[in-house]
Amino acid sequence: MSMRDDQLDVLNVGGESYDYYRIGDLEGIDHLPYSLKVLVENLVRNIDGANITDAQVRELLAWDPAADPSHEIQFTPSRVVMQDFTGVPCVVDLATMRDAVKALGGDPEVINPQVQSDMIIDHSVQIDAYGVDDAVQINMDIEYERNGERYQFLRWGQQAFENFRVVPPGTGIIHQVNIEYLAQVVMTKAASDGRALAYLDSCVGTDSHTTTVNGLGVLGWGVGGIEAEAAMLGQPISMLVPRVVGFKLKGSIPEGVTATDVVLTITDMLRRHGVVGKFVEFYGEGIASVPLANRATIGNMSPEFGSTCGIFPIDEVTLDYLRLTGRSDEQVALVKAYAKANKLWHDVNDPDYAEPQYSEYLELDLSTVVPSIAGPKRPQDRIELAKAKTTFEQTLPGYVTEKTNGNPVHVSTDFRGDFDLRNGDVAIASITSCTNTSNPSVMVAAGLIARNAVAKGLHPKPWVKTSLAPGSQVVADYLKQAGLQDDLDRLGYQLVGFGCATCIGNSGPLLPEISAAINENDLTVTAVLSGNRNFEGRISPDVKMNYLASPPLVIAYALAGTMDFDFETEPLGTDPEGNAVFLKDIWPTNEEVEQVVSGNVSREMFLNDYASVFEGDARWKGLDVPEGELFVWNPDSTYVRKQTFFDGMSATPAPVEDIRDARVLAFLGDSVTTDHISPAGAFKATSPAGEYLIEHGVEPKNFNSYGSRRGNHEVMVRGTFGNIRLRNMLLASVGEEVRPGGYTYDFLAMKPTTIYEASRDYIAANVPLVVIGGKEYGTGSSRDWAAKGTAMLGVKAVIVESFERIHRSNLIGMGVLPLQFPEGESAESLGLDGTETYSIDGITALNDGVTPKTVHVEATHKDGSKTEFEAVVRIDTPGEADYYRNGGILQYVLRNLMAK
């Protein structure tokens, strides 16, 4: 008998009996971190004697905290969650796979999600209307006009695929819907004998901030859409058991400090410590005083730490939140009983409590946290609020060019009147995103600061685009019940939608007059948002500097109107009596915030708002939905097109080959993010994607965003590496001007051109391509198109100093080889500038089932001289090697399903 059979037991809860896999008595379990206990249960439950064995479980139980990751396991998530930007391509791929199966003579219906898969449509709302009472309805109407094709396709998918649900637009942000409704902490399903099996909830999501659910004790993290599709199709995720960082919290948050300040401080600490590829786990007696919403806010920022997850264990705080959000008494009782039976319950006062062992340790006394912001281009660049003005003044000169007008620029508008615009002025102040709008304490604090500001006669400056995009309808409920929405409305913070808006670049256009003034005078204006991402070019094409802040500080900066402001010494304005009003005069106390939260956030709100979560409004119900197991592709569609990944695919993979005489498509520096690579946000008519749409009869006003067109690979490949902040230094290497954006040098045509056009020349001439980069390549969101687009441009290998986890995995999933320079070396130290041709030998060892640790790279310079080095192969697991040999993860999965 296997361990799987031995550990099957019965759990009795309130008169109900559940089968479950008992891990509490396994030798070695006591001192494992909570997160690794979750993995133990996952492995035991899924032992099959081949991919997952008893020996692998025992290796995990014998985990050495001090060891570097080397033990491979297969993690099988219980659920997959998707947002629509990354989810639409997943469904496009599944629909295309059905076509491919039919073409190969199989049954298309073998392509179905094998685990519960939920898509929350939250990324498509754009803030076109703001500062008016009906902004939500206006923006929703425009959203359906722009995305009708996509939404019809998703409704087809909902009825065509099993185990696939869709949460319609206007409901909330994926991560808030996940923690408030979808996540169960402990799940149940009927076994073949009719008995109910209880098992741990876990998930992966097509958004890096899936880690929000870690605050609930659910292990999960963001993956690329490619990896998510494989998980949907029943493929376990191959991973190395990571190092686990124990993070002890103690003390309590002082007066005037918010949960946002805490997460920015933790982000700063963990980035300095270095946690890329590691689990971070919060523990100790201090966490009992950390509210669940704060835990979710902390977990949400895990991608900003760089860690795989940022998890809290299950305790009474978890149960209280489950009750508040409408989970049944039976579910709450099951979670508690299951956690205690399997030694997953956290209570340091329990006599049987054993403190986990960790690989590394950090500690934060919450009483030492001070108000903070982060920016202007990375979430880990924390700035103490008291030093924000000075830091801004030191940073601004780096954004000024010879074209910049240093004088006030007069602007005249119909909507907001006349005013002068200056460098440093706040053009966008948006309360948005999953990080903070899931947290009642900071949302109520924003409402209270609005109330106090209105009472003092203060108003945002007229050039500030103000917006409020909560994470769920419950936020609107409690703000309205507390009377705070009225005060927010008076400051221009009317609801604009329920979704991920400003944080992903859907901030919408600035007033045309403001945009013109900015661009004609090369002004450096700023954005302040309560989000988690502030990378260059992400928030708005008109805004150069972006700062993260708590919701109440977002309003404070809207009132100040500029980043060049010291809240300690400068007044926000004057009250009706002419008295100066400072931030401290309108900032609510922690006690005031807590009173409003406890008096206005109720279980009934959650029950009401989620009662019909999958039904949608009249717009959703009125969509014309196609039928059938195969999707009927519209050849004229510019939103949804059949993918080309499986064109000409054979039943067995061709051998992998070494790379010969490749050219460099892009020669890049450090911290190239997936935002730099993957198409996102708006795009111009003169871009390759814009030209494509115009050729297909789409007017520029109807372009929509790249994100909304992710179901059309023709648009997406044309926008890959097209970010306006990308700097391809290959142009400098050949003596050309480095134009920001998607430009390169075409060595066949011997001229500078767009990356897309150059790639077409190289593909036509059968010339392979490589990308060269620096440290932390692929930082940021789990954008599948960062890898898909790279592959479709003809890139065969990416050679950098270091990768971030998700993008490296996604490159392999698309058949692109991730390589690293030798330790301590870089393109610069090796004398490379991108003008060389590259040959890479040793890849063919994979055909013999061997993953080489290094491959030999030979770079031939223009003068015929050569630079040679051994590049480290970042195919980290046998599973990844299988994917690469098959040309990608989807090809691997399809072939396996066909073989069954």
N, C-alpha and C positions, 0 to 999 in steps of 0.2 A: 504493500500500500504506500502511496505517496503521502507527503506531508499534507497535501490538499485534502485527502480523505481523513487523515488522522485528526486534523484540526476542525473539521466540520462539527458544529455543536448547535444547541438550541438555546435561544435567549427568550425568556419569558418577561413580557412587559405589559402590565395592566390587563392581564387576562388573555393577551395575544401571544402566540408563539412564533418565533422567527428562526429560521436557520441562519447561521453566521459562521464565519471562519475565525476561530479563537486564536489570537496571537498573544494574549496576555501571559500565557505560561511558557512561551518559547524561551529557551535559554539565550540570554544576551539582550532580551527586549528591554529590560528595566532602564538601562542608562542610554538607550538610543534617543536622539532628539525626536521630538514629536513628528516632524516631517518625514523622518526615515521610518518611523513606525507605520506611517501611512503607506509608504512604499512596501514595507513588509507585508501588510494586509493585501495590497494590490497584487504582489507576486504570489502569495499563497493561494489566493482566490483564482488565479489564472494559470497555475501550474499545468503544463501540458506534456511534460517530459521531453520536449524538443527545444522550443524557444525559451521556455521557462522551466527550470528544474529545481528539485530540492536543494541541490548543491548551491545554486545561485542564492537561494533564500538563506542558507547557512552562512554564506560569504557575507551577505548583508548584515546578518545578526552579529557577525564577528567584526563589524566595521571598526577600523582604526581611525580615530579622529585626526591623528597626526599625518596620515598617509595622503599622498596626492591621488587624485581620481585615477583609477585603473580598472575598476570592476564594472563591467557592462551589465546593465539590466534592461528589460523590456517593460516599459511603463504603459499600462492600458487604461487611459482615462475613461471615466464613466460617462462623460458628456463632452460635447463640443459646442461652443458658443461662437457666434459670428456676428460681426456688424456688416452692414450692407456693402460698404466700399470694398472690403476684402472678401465678403461672402458671395457677392454676385459672381466673381470669377470662379469661385468654388463650384457654384451651381452650373455655370457655363461648362466647366471642365467635366462635371458629372454627366451633363447632358451630352457632351461630345464623346465621353467614354461609352455611353450607351450606343451612340452611332458606330464607334469603333468596334465594339463587341459584335454588333450586328454584321459589320463588314467582314469580320473574321469568322462569321458563321455561328456565333454564340447567341445566348438569350440576353437581350438588353437589360432585363430586369434583375440580372445578377448585380447590376450597379444600383445599390441602395445604401443609404446610411445604415450601418450595423449597430450604432449606438445613438442615443437620443441627441439630436442635433437641432439647435435653435438659432434662428437668425433674428436679430433685433435691428430694424431699419431706423438708424439714429444718426447716420453721418451725412444725410443728403439735404438737411435743412440749411438754408443759407439766410443770413440776416440782410435781406433786401429792405424790409420795412422795420423801423425802430422808432422809439420815442412817440408812438401813437397807440391809441387804445386797442385797435384791431390788428396789431402787428402779427400776432399768432396766426390769425385766419389768412391774412394777406400772404405771409410766408409759406403757409401750408398749401394755399392755392397754387402759388408759383412752383412749389416743390413738386406737386403732382403734374403740372404742365411740363416741367423739365424732365421728369423721371417716369412718365407713364409707361413707356416701353419696358423699362427695367422692372417696374412693379408688376406689370402683367406677367413677365417672365417668372418672377418670384412666386406669384400666385399659382402659376402652372407648376412650379417645382413643389409647392406645398401640397398639391393634390397628386402629383405624379410620383413622388418619392415617399417611402415609408420612413417613420422616425424623424420626420423633418417638419418643424413648426416655424411659423413666421410671426413675429410681433410687429404689427403694422406701424407706419410712421406716426409720429406725434405722441408716442407712449412714453418714451424716456430713453436714457442712455443705456447701452448694453450692460455696463458693469453695475449700474444701479438696479436695473431690472433683474440682473443675476443675483445680487445679494438680497434684494427685497422679495423675490418671488421664485426664480428658477432653482436656486441652490437649496438643497435639502439637508446638507451636512451628512446625514445617513440616508441612503436610498433603499428602496425595496423593489423587488420584482418577483413575479411568479415563476417558480421553477417548473420543470417538466412534470413533476409529480403533484403540482398544484399547491405546494407549500410556498410560503413567502421567504425569500432570501434577503437579509439585511446586509448592506455592504457600504463602504465609505464612498461618499460623493467625492469626485475629483473631476477636473475638467482642463481642457486646453481651449484657447480662444484665438481667433484671428485678429486680435488686438493685444498689443503688449501689456496693456493695463488690466488684462484678465486677472492679474494678481490682486485686484481689489477684493476678490472673494477670499483671499488668504486671511483677511481680517475676521472671517467667519469660521476659520479653522478648516477650510476646504483647500486642499492642495491643487494648484493650477497655475498656469502661466501662459504667456502669449507665444504663439508659434506662427510661422508663415502660413498662408492659405494652402500652400502645397502640402505641408506637414499635416494641417488640419484635415484636408481631404483624405489623406491616408488613414488618419485616426477615425474619421467618419466611416471609412470602408473596412474598419476592423483591424487595421494594422497597429500593433503596439509601437510606441515611440522608443527608439533605441537611445539610451543615455548612459553616461558614466555616473556612478554614485558620487555625488559632489562632496566637497568640503562644506561643513555647516558652521556658520558664524552665529554664535550665541550673543544676542543683544539684550542686555538687562536694562530695564527701565525702572527708575525709582523716583520718588518725589511726586510733586503735582505741579500743574501748569500755573505760573504766577498770574497776577492781575495784568490785564492788557495784552496777554499772549494768547494766540489762537492755535488750533490744531495745524493750520497751514504753516505757522512758524516752526512747529515741532517737526513736521515732515521735511521742511527745507533744511533744518539743522541736521536731521538724521541723514538726509541725502548728502549733505556736505561731508559728514563724518564718514559715511560708508564709501563714498567716492575716494576720499583721501586714504582710507584703509585699503581699498581694493577688494571688491567682492564679485567681479565679473565671473560668471559661470558657477557661482556658489549659491547655496541656500542661505538665507538669513532667517533666523528664528528668534522671536521675542519671548522672553521668559522671566521668571522671578516674581516675587510677591508684588512688585509695583504694577504689573499689568492688570491686576484685579481692579485697579482704579482707572484704567483706560477704557473709556466708552467704546462700544462696538463701532460707532461711526468714525471715531478717531483711528481705530485699528484699520478700518477699511481705507481711510485716507492714507495711512502709512503704507499699507500693502499696495495700494495703487501706485505709489512712487517707486516700486521695486525696479522697474526698467531704468529709472533715473539713477538709482544706486548702481545699476549694472548687474544686480543679482538675478538669479532665475526666479526666486520667490522671496516674499517677506511675510512670513506666516506667524499667526498667533494660535495657540492651542485652544481646545474647547474647554469652557468653564461656565460659571453661572452667568457671566456677561453675555456669552453666546446664547444661552437659553432665553434670557430676557429679551434679546433682540429678535429671536425667532417668534416669541409671543407677540411682541409689539408689531411685527410686520405681518401678522395674520396666519402664521403656521398653526396647525391644530395642536391641541393639548396632547393628543396621541403621538404626533410627530416629535414634539418637544421631549416627551417622556422616553421615546425610543432613542433619541440622540443622547440623552443623559445615560440611559442604561447601557447603551452600546459603548459609549466612550469609557465608562467605568469598567465594563467587563474586559475591554481590550487595552486597558492602561493608557488611554488617550486623554484622560481627564486631568486638568491642571488645577491643583490646590496645594499650595506649599505648606498649608497647615494640616494636611492629612498625614497621619503617622506613617503611612506606607509610601508617601511621596519620595521619589528618588530623583534628585536633580540630574538632568541630562548632561552628557559629556559633549563638548563641542570642539571643533577644530581650532577655532579662534574666538576671542572674547572681546566685546565692547560693552560700554556702559554709559548711560546718559541720565543725569539727574535733571528731570523735567523742570525743576525750579530754576535752573540756570539758563533756560531758553529765553531769548529776547526777540522782539518783533523783527521780522526779516522779509526781504524780497530776494529774488534771484534774477540774474540777467547780466548783460543784455542779449545773450544768445545761447546760453546753456542752463539747464535747470539746476546743475550742481554748483553754479557760481553764485553762492549765497552772499548777500550784502546785508549787514545789520542796518535796520531802518535809520538809526541815528547817523549812519555814515553814507546814506544813499545819495545825498546831494553832492558831497565831496567826491564820491566815487564816480558819479555821473559826469561831473565836470572834468575828471581825469580821463574818462573814457571817450567823451564826445569828440575830441580832436582826431581820433582815429577814423571817424566817419566823415569828416569834412574833406572836400576836394576843392580844386581850384574853381569849380563851377558853383560852389555853395554860396548862397547869398546870406551873409551874416547879419543883415538888417531885418527888422520886422517887415513881413509881406502882408499887404492889405488884401483881405478877402471879403467879397460881398455875396451873400447867399439869400435865397428866399426863405429857406427852412429855418435857418439859425441866425439870420441877420448879418451885420457887418462886424469884423474883428481883424486883429492882426495875428499872424501866425509866425512862430519863431522856432528855431532849432531847439529840440528838447520838449516841445509841446506834446501833450498826450492826445493822439488822434483817436485812439480806441481804448475804452475802459469797460471791459466785458466780464460779467459774472457768468462763467461758463465751465463746462467740462465735468468729467466724472470725479476728479480728485476732490473737489470741495462741495459740489452741489449734492453729494450724497450725505453731507454732514450738516444736520440741523443747527449745530452750535454756531458754525460760521455763517450759515445762511440767515439765521435769526439775528446774529450780530450785524450783518449787513443791513437788515431791515431796521434795526434799532438806530444805527448810525444815520440811516436815511430819515427816520422820524425826528431825530435830534437836529439834523441839518435843516430840515424843513422848518422846525420850530424856531431856528435861529435865522431863517431867511436866506440860507445858502443855496446855491444852485451850481451844477456843473458848468464848466466853461463852454461856450457855444460851439467850439471846434471839436468837442469830444463826442465820438460816437458811443453812446451808452446802450447796453443791452443786458438782458437777463434771460439765460437759456438754462433752466433747471434740468436736473437729471431724471426727475420723475414728476408725475402729476401730483404726487403727495406733497412735494415742496410747495407747489402753488396752493394746495389746500391749506397747509398750516400757515403760510404767509398771509393768505386771505383771512383765515379765521382769527389770526392775531391782529388783524388790521394793519399789518405792515406793508402789504402790497400797495395800499393807497399812498403811503409815504414814498415807496419806491417809484410809483408812477409819477409822482410830482417831481422827481429828480430825473425823469426820462428813462427809468429802468422798468418800463413795461415788459411783460413777457413777450419774447420774440419766437419762442418755439421750445419744444422738449427734445433736445438732442445735442450731439457733440458739434458745436458750431465754431466759434472763434478759435478754439484750441487746435483745430485741424485745418485752419485756413478758410473756413466758410464764414468769415467775418462780414462778407458782403462788401459792396463798393462804398468808399467814402463819398461824401458829396462831391459832385464833379468839380466844383469850384475849388474845394480843398485839395483834391487830387491834382488838379492842374497847377495850383500854387506850389505844391510839394515838388512835383516833377520839373516844372519850369525853373525853379530856384534851387534844385538839388537840396531841399531841406531834409534834415534828419529828424523826423518825428518819431514818436514812441507809441507802443501799445502796452497796456497793463491788463493782465487777465488772471483769473483765478484758476488757471489750468496747470498742466504738467509739462508742456512742451513749448519752448520759445526759440527754436532753432531759426537761423537766418532764413528770411524769405518765406517762412511758414504761415505767419499770421495774416499778412497783407502785402501785396507787391509794392505798396506805397510806404510801408513802414520798415525802417532799418533796425530799430532797437526794440526788443520785446522783453518785458519783465513779468515774472510770476509773483502773485501776491494773494493774500487772503481776500475773500469777498468784501469785508469792511474796508480794507486798504484800497481795493479797486475803486470804491466810491470816494474814498479820501483823495485819491489821485485825480479822479474826475472833477472833484471840487477845486483842487489845486490847479489843474489844467496843464501841469508841466512836471517833468522829472527833476527839473532844476529847482528843488524845493526842500526846505528843511522844516519838518512838522513841529520840531521843538521850538524853533525861534520865529517862524513865519506864520502869520494868521491866514486862515482859509478865507476870511472875509470879515464882515461886520454884521452884528445883529441890528434889529430895527432901532435900537437906542444908540447905535454908533459904536458899540463896544467890540473890540477885536475878538474873534472867535478862533480858537486853536483846536487842533485835533483832539487834545485831551478833554476839551469842553463838550464834545459830542460823542466820545467813545463810551460805549456801555460797559458796565461792570460784569464780571463773570457771573455774579449772582443774578443780575437782571436777565442775562441771556438764558441761564438755566431755568429761571421761573417761567419765561415765555415758552421755552422748549417743552418743559414738563406739563404746562397747562394747555398746549395746543397741538402736540404731535400725538395722534391716537391710533390705536389698532384698527378702528373703524375706517379710517382713511385708507389704509392699505387694503383692507378687505373690499372696499367699494371700488377703488381704482384698478385693482387687479382681477375683479370678478369676471370681466370679459376681455382679458388682455390680448387674446388672439383674434378678436372679431373685427376691430377697426371701425372707422367711421363710415359715413355714406360714400365718401370718395373711394375708399378701399373696396367696399362692398360692390360699388358700381363698376369696377374694372371689368373689361371683357377678357375672360380667361380662356386661352386655348386648352384643348384636352389631348389625351393620348400619352403613351409611354415614351414616345420620342418627340422631341421638340421640333416644330416646323420652323426652321430658320428663315428669317426674312432677309433676302439678299440685299435689300435697300436699307436695312437698319444701320444706324450709326451708333447704337448703344449696345446691342447684343449680337455678337457674331460667333459662328462656330470656330473653335480654336484649331490651330494647325499642328499642335504638338504630336498628334497621333497619325498624321498623314504619312502613308507608306509604311506604317509600323508593321514589323513582322512578328510572328508568334514567339520567336526566340531572339535574344539580343545579339547584335554584331559585336565582335571583339573591340575593346577600347584601343585607341591608338596613341602613340606619342605625338607631340606637337612639333611641327616643322615650320621654320621661317615665319613665325607670327609677327604681326605688327602691333604696336601699342595704339589703342584707341583713346585711352585717357591716362594721363600721368598726373596723379593727385597727391595731396598732402595728408596731414593728420586729421582725425575726427571727421571723416567724410561720413555723413549720416545717410540712412535710407531715405530721408527727405531730399538729400542731394541727388540720389540715384533714381528713386521711384517718382513717376509723375504725380504731382499733387497740386491742388489749388487751381487757379485760373490760368489761362494761357492766351497768347496773342494770335491774331490772324496771320502774322508773318512767321510763326513757328511752323515746323513740319506738321504738327498735329492740326494747327489751324488751317494750313493750306489743304490738308487732306479733307477736313470737314467742308471747307468752301467748295472744293471740287465735287463734293457729294451733296451740294445744295443747302448746306447749313449756314445760316447767317451768323456773324460773330456774336450778336446779342443772344443767340440760342446755343452757344458753345457749351454752356454749363461748365462744370469743373472736370478735371481729370478723374477725380474719385468717382464721379457719377458715371463715367464712361469706361470703367474698368472691365466691363464685359465686352469691350471692343479692343482686341489686341492691336489693330491697325493704329488706333489713336495712341495706345499706351506705349508701344515700342517707339513711336516717333517722339514721345516725351521723355523717354528714359535718359538720365543724365542731363535733363534740360533745366534744372533748377537755376534761377537767376543768380544764386550765390555760388554756384560751382565755378571753380577756377582750374581749367585744364592747362597745366604748365608745359604740356607738350608744345603749345603754341610758342611759348617763350624759347623753348629749346631750338626751334627752327627760325628764330628771329622775328616772329610775328607778334602782334599785340595780343595780350591775353584778354579776350572778350569774356566777361562773365556770362555763364550759361552753357548751353549744350553745343559747344564748338570744339573742333579738333583740326588736325592737319592730315590731309589725305595724301599719303605717299605715292599713291598710284596716279592721282590727278595732279600731284605736286602743287596743292593749293589748300588754304584754309577753307573749311566748310562746316556744316553741321555734323554732329556725331552720327545722326541717322543717315544722312546722305553718304558720308564716308563709309559707313558700315555696309550700305548696299553695294558700293563699288568693290569692297573687299570680298563680300560674299559671292558676287558675280565672278570674281577672279579666283575664287577658292583659296583666299588668303585667310588663315586663322587670326584671331585677335586676342590680345591680353590687355588687362588693366593693371596698372602699377599704382600702389598707394602706400600710406604710412601707418601710423598707429590708430587703433580703435576704428578700423574700417567697418562700416555697416552699423554704427550706433543708431539707436532710435527704435521707432515702431516696427512691428513685425510685418513689413510691407512685402507681400509676395511678388509684386511687380518689380521690386528692386532686383530680384533674382530672375524672374521671367523675362523682363526687358533686357537684362544683361545677356541672357542666353539667346534671345531672339535677335540681338545685334551681332551675333556671331562670335561672342567672347568665349574662349575655351578655357581660360585660366585667369585667376585674379591673384596677383602676387603682392603681398602687403607685409607690414611689420607685425600687426596683430588684428584679429577679428573680434567683433562682438558676436555672441552666441547665435542668435536667431538667424542673422543674415548668412553666416558661414554654413549653417545647416540648410538654409534655403538654396544656396548656390549648388550644393551637392544634389539637392532635390530637383534641380533643373539641369543636371549634367555638366555643371561648371566646376572645374577643379580649383579648390581653395589652397593656396600655397603661401608660406611665410618665409621671409628672408631669414638667413641663419641668425641665431641669437646675437644681438648686439650690432647686427648689420642693417643697412637700409639702402635704398636706391642711391641716396647721396653718398654714403660711405663707399659704395661699390663703384662710384663714378658713372652711374646710369642717368640718362636724361630723357629716355623714351624714344629717341631716334633710332635705336638699335632694332635688329630683328632677333627674335627669340626662338630657340629650339629647346624642347623639354623632353629628356629621355628618362625612361624607367617607369612610365605610367603603365606600360603593357604587362608589368608584373601582376597587375590586378586580374588579368585574364587567367592566371594560374591560382587564383584564390589568395594571393598574398598582397597585403596593403603595404607598400614601401614606406619606411619612415621618412625618407627623403627622395627627391628626384634631382637629376642633374640638369641645371639650366645653363645654356650657353647663349650669351648676348653678343651679337656681332655688331661692332660699331661701323660708322660710315667709312672709316679708313681701313677696314678689314681686320682691325685688332679685335680681340675677344676678351670678355669678362665672364668667368665661369664661377658658379657657386652651387651649393647643395641646398635646395629649397625644402623646407619642412612641409610634408603632406598633411593637411588638416582634415583628412578623413579619419575621424576619431574612433569609430566603432565598426565592427563587421557589418552591421545593418546598413550603415552609410555606404560601405563599399559595395553592397548589393545594389543599392539605389544608383550609384555612379556607373556600375557596369551595365545597368539596364538603360542608361541614358536619362534617368530621372526616377523619382519616387512614384509618379503616376503610371509610368510604363511598367514598373516593377509590380505595382498592385494589380494593374489590369491583366498582366500575364498570369499572375498567381490566381486571380479569380477565374480566368479562362481555363486554367489547368484543373480546377476542382470538378 
